[in-house]
Amino acid sequence: MFGVLRFAMEKFQVLVIGGGPAGSAAAYAAAKAGVQVLLLERGHEVGSKTVSGGLLYTHVLRGLYGDFWAEEDPPFERWISRYVLGFLGDSSATLIDHYDTSFGEPPYNSVSVLRNKLDKWLAQKAQEAGAMIVTGTRVDELLEENGRVKGIISGGDQIEADVTVVCDGINSLLTKKKGFRSEWAGSTLGIGVKQVIELPTGKLEERFLLSGLEGVEYTFLGRPKGAEGGAFLYTNKQSLSLGVILNMQSAVENNLDISMVTEDFKSHPFIEKLIAEGTLVEYSACLVAEGGLDMVPRLFGDGFLVAGSAAGFVLNNGFNLRGMDFAVGSGRIAGEVAAKAVKTGDTSSRVLGEYTHLLENSFVLKHLRRYKNYPKFFANRRLYDAYPEVINSFLHEMYSVDGGDRGHLLSVLRRNLEGKASLYSLIKDAWDAARNL
């Protein structure tokens, strides 16, 4: 599976760039269709260049790999059966906590994963299907002739292919060099920091009320303070993944240091209790696409396709942050279209354009179109400053009993909104949320 580049001047039917979820899914789908596939990964092994993990919605794995959960050692940490939305004040927290036992039963809804393990599993699936995988290979540029992509250039070597599938991640240099997209604006990108915190044996189940491989995901508003962004925490088998995502433009405008913002989140009194006695074992950072449908570049051309986060396929609708299922879904379609084009003997954009049509009819572009206005909605600063504070101060007053007359609900709400937001803006923002999320 792993080795050195030995294929200079050889020609493959399908060449996949990138060993992440999109690349491995593309290689798997193409190999299953019976064509010759080479996957190139720049890390010394598949998974070595990825950050620590995330939540993966499993519907896309069921469609591609069947009953993945029944394998002897599936590459997942916990089945998420509990989802918590939290609003953080300076010394308070308000939680909307949803627990559903059906989420913890096959075929499951989502799982927590550590990407190093997941990416190796996906690559192994591709190899078992017949794909060849070579690591430690940096692709410098696409090999072109008369506007048609004919493979790749790596160092002084060339590898030719009938179809090249580009899955080189969110900071895709290849799509920029090809001119399929310009530099993304800071307002469309987030900076994500993630830490893996290991807890003593038994503490995780006790602290989060978990049974077996049940898991929980928390998402928070109110941290980071003073900027557009949010925070998260979810359970692995023996550890927690915790982190912050901060809009890049907002971070620059407010002169925020992402590492200091992360430590501020960890020092919140509610979060401190969740991570107490923990040991930091991993720290990572990455870019996160936040521009929605407007970030999607041109997806195909003569001899090539673009899939995964290189295509901007990331969605955050407030309840679900989705990237990995979009990567696997788009990678699968890219692999199938590439194989079909190879078999017909026509790998022009006319034939490969079917990729966009199939994406439009899949959950990938359907969902990106459904929530196309979410970036504009999440640019509303009241979501990050005013409302978490209002929610906590409102409930503090409602639960406080000191012998005084606090008045009815509406008067308490107006009092806590004062100086932060108007009742009109609250109603308008609620209506916008109902329409766009």
N, C-alpha and C positions, 0 to 999 in steps of 0.2 A: 504493500500500500504506500509506503513512504520511500523516497529515494531521491536521486538527483535527476536533473534534466538530461535525458538521453535521446531526445527525439527531434533534434535539429534537422530541418528540411524534410521531415516526415509529414505526411498529410493524414488528418483524421476527418471523420465525417462530422462530428460535433466536438467542439472544444469549449469547455466551461471555465471561466475565470472566477475563482473565489470558492473557498471550501466552507462557507457559511450555510445556513439553512436553505437559502435560495439556490446556491450553486449545487449543493448535494441533491436537492430535490430535482433540479434540472437534469443532472447527470443520471440519477436513478430513472427518471421517466424516459429519457432518451435511450438508455441502455435496455430498459424493459421493452422498448419498441423495436429492439434488434439492430441498432446502429452502433458503430464504433465510437466510443466516447473517451476523451481525455479531460480530466479535471486538474487544473493547476491551482495550488495554494501557496501563498508567499511565506507563511509561517513554517517553522521547522517541523511542525506536525499540525494536523487539522485541529482547530480549537485553541491553538497557542496564542493567537492574535485577538481573541474575543474577550469582552468584558464578562463579568462574573455570572450573569444570568437574567432571569425575568420570568414572567408568566406567559405560558404558551397555551393558547386555546386549541383544544385537541381535535376539533371537528376536521381540520385539514389533515391531520395524521391518520385518522380513521379512514378517510377517503383514499389515501395513498398507500398506507402500510397495513391496513386491516386492524385486527385486535392487538395493537401494539402493547397494551397494558398486560397482556397475558404472557409476555416473554419472561424468561427467567430473571433477567436483570435489566428492566427497562431504564432508560437514562433519565429518570425523573426523580424529583425529591419528594414532593407531597401533592396529593390531590386537594385542590382548594375547595373547601366546602363552606367557607365563611368569608364574607366580603364586608369590610368596614370602611365607611367614609367618615373622616374625622375633620373637625374644624377646631383649630388651635388658637386660644387666646394666650396672653402672656403667662398666665398661671392656671389656665383652665383648658378643658377639652370637652367637646360635644361630639358624640359618636352616633352614627346610624349603622347599626350592626345587623347584617342579614346572614342567617345560618340556614342551610338547606341540606338535609341528609342525602338527597338525590344527587347533589353535586359531588358527593364522595363515593358514588357507586358507578361501575362501568355503564356507559363508555366515558364517564367523567366530563366535566365542563372545561376546566383548565388545570394545569399542573405548574408547580414551580420547578425551574430547571437551573442547573449550572451549565453554562454554555460549553465549557471545555468538554464535558461528558456528552452533552447532547450532540454537539457537532461531530464528535468522533462516531457516535452511533449512526447518525444520518449518513456520514461518509462511508461507513461500513456497509450500510444498506445499498449505497450506490455501487460499491465495489462488488458486493454479492450479486448485483444485477448485471455485472459485466463491465462497469466503467473502470478505467485505469486512472489512478490518482498519484500525482507527483507533488511533493511538498518542497519548500525551500526555494521557490521559483517566483521571482518578481517579474511581472509583465510590465514592460516599459511603455509600450504603445501597441496599437492595432496595426497589423500589416494590411496595407490597402493597395489597390490597383484600379485606377479609373473610377474611384469613388466606391468601389466594392471592398468590403472587409474580407480578407482571405486568410486570416489567422492572427498571430501575435508575434511581437519582437521582444525577446528577453536577452538583455546584454547584446552580444553580437550574433545571437542565434535567432532563427525563424522557425515557427511551427505553423504549417498551413492547415486550414480546416474549411469544410464546405459551409458550416454555420458556426459562428462564435457567439456564445451566450455570456454577456457581461454581468457579473454579480459581485463586483468589487467593493460594495459597501457604500455608505452614505457620502463619504468624501471621494466619490468616484472620479479619479483623474482621467480615466479613459473616456467617459461620456463628455467630460469638459473638453478634452483634446479633440474629440470628434465633432465638437460644436453642437451637440444635442442639448446642452444646457449651459447657462451662464453661471457665474458665481451666485450662490444662494445668499439672499440678504440675511443679516443678523436677526431680523424679526421673524424669520421662518425657521430658525434653528434654536435648539436648546442645548445647554451644556449639562450633561448628566454625570453625577458622581455616585458611585455605589461602593458600599463597604460590606464585607461578609464578616459577621460577628459570631463566633462560636460560643455556645453555652454549655455548661456542665451537663453531663448525662442526666436525663429525666427532667431538667428544668424547663425545657421548651414545651413539653407536653403539659406539665403542671401549670405553667404560667399562661399558656394560651388555650387551655381546656381542650386539648387535642387527644383523640383516640386513634391508635394505629398510625396510619399514614395520612390522616386528615391534616389539612393546612389552612392557614388564614392569610389574607392579604389586607393591608391597610393602605389607604391613600389619604393624604392630608392637604387641606388648604389652611392658610394662616402662617405657614412656614414654607419657603423663606419669607422673611419680613421685608416689606418695602420694595418688592419687585414681582414681576409675573413669574409664577412657578409653583411647584408643589413638591411634596415629599411622599415617600412610600416606605413600606416595610412588609416583608413577607417571610414565611417560614420555609426553611429547607429541612433536611432530615435531622441534622445536628447543629444547625446554625440559622442565623437571620441574615437576610439581605436587606440593607437599609440604604436610603440615599435621597438625593435631591435633584430635581430637574429645574433649571433656571433658564428663562429665555435669554438668549445671548445679547440682544439689543438692550433689553431691560437691565441686564447685569452691567453692561458698559455704562449706560446712562446713570445708574445709581452707584457706580464705582464699588461693586460687590465682588468679593473674593469667594469663589465657589467652595473652597475648602473651609473657610471660616463660616460660611452659611451652613454647611453640613454639620459642623461642630455645634453651632447654635441650635440646630434642630435636635441633635442628640442630647443637648443639655436641657431641653424642655422637661418640666417635671413629670409629665405623663410618659414621655419617651424614655426618660432615665429609668423608670421602673421596668419597662419592657426589655431593656438591654443590660440591666444590672447583672454583674458577675460575668459579663461577656468578655471575650478576647478577640481583638481585631486580627483577622488572619488574611484578609485580602482587601486591596484598595484599587479601584479602577475608575477611569473616566472615558466618556465618549460623547459624540455629537448625536442629537436626536432630531429627526425631521418634525417640524411643527407647522408646516405650510399647507398641509392637506393636498387637495387635488391640484392646486396651482403650482405645486412643486414638481409634478410629474412631467418629465421631459419627453421628447420623442422616443418611442420604445422599440423601433425596428428600422432596419435599412437593408440594403443589399448585403446579404451574408451575415447579418448579426441581429441580436435581440438584447434587451436590457431587462433585468428582473431584480426583485428584492429591494433593499433600501437604496441601491444605486438608482432605482427608478422613483424614489421618494415615496414608496408604499408604506406609510406609517399613519395610523389613525388614533386620535385621542378624543373620545366623545364624553369625557368626564367620568364615565363608569368603567371604561375599558381602554387601556393603552395597548394598542395592537401593532406589532411589527413582525414577529416571527411567523404567525399564521399567514400573514400577507406574503412573507418571503417564500414560505413553502408552497403556497398556492400559486403564486406567479411563477416560481421556478418550475413547478410541475407543468404548467401550461406551456412555458417556454421550451422545455425539453420535448414535450409531445409535438409541438409545432415544428421544432427544428428537425426532429426525426421524420416527420411526415414530408417536409420539404426535401430532405435528402433522398427519400425513397422515390419521390416524383421526379427528381433530377432538376428541380427548379428552386433555387434558394434566393431568388430575387425578392425585393421588397413587396412585389405584387403578391407573392405566395406567403411570405413571412408576415405580411400585414394581417393575416388571420389571427395572429397573436392578440392584437388590440381588440378585435371583435370578440374573441373568447374571454378576454379579461373583462370586457364590458358586460358580458353575460354571467360572469362569476361574481362571487362575493367581494373580490378585491376592488374593482372599479365601481360596482354597485354601491358598496358601502362608502367609498370615498366620495361618490356623488351625493349620496343621501346626506352625508354630514359635511358637505363642501363648505358650509359657512362656519364650521366650528373654530377655525383660527381667529376669525373676526370676533366671535363671541368671547373667546378666552383672552382677547386683548383688553377686556374690560377690567380695569384695576380694582373696581369695587369687589370683585370676586376674591381678591387676595388680601385686601386691607380691611375694607369696611365690613363685609358680611361675616367673616369669621369672628371679628370682634363683637359685632352686634348680636350674633347668635349666642355667644357665651355670656355677654353682659345681660342680655334679655333673660336667659334662663337663670342666671345668678339672682336677678331681682325676683323672678317668679318663685324660686325656691326659698328665698330668704324670708324669714318671719321675725320681725323685731317689734311688733306691736303697732307699727305705723300703717297708714292706708296707702297702698301702692296703686290703687285704681284698677280698672279693667285691663284686659289684655291689650286692647288697641292703644290705650294711653301709655302703657309700659313700652310697647313697641315704638311708638312715636318718640318717647323720651330717649330710648336707646339708639334710635336712628339719627337723632339730632346731631348735626355737625359731621355726620358720616355719609348719609344718603337720605334722599327724600322717600316718602311713601310711594310717590309716583315712579321714581327710578327703581324701587324694589319690585313693583308690579310689572314694570316694563322689562326688567331683567329676567323675572320669572317667566314672562311670556316668551322672551327670546330663547330662554333655555328650553322651554316646551317645544318650540318650533325647530330648534337647531341641533338638539342633542338626542 
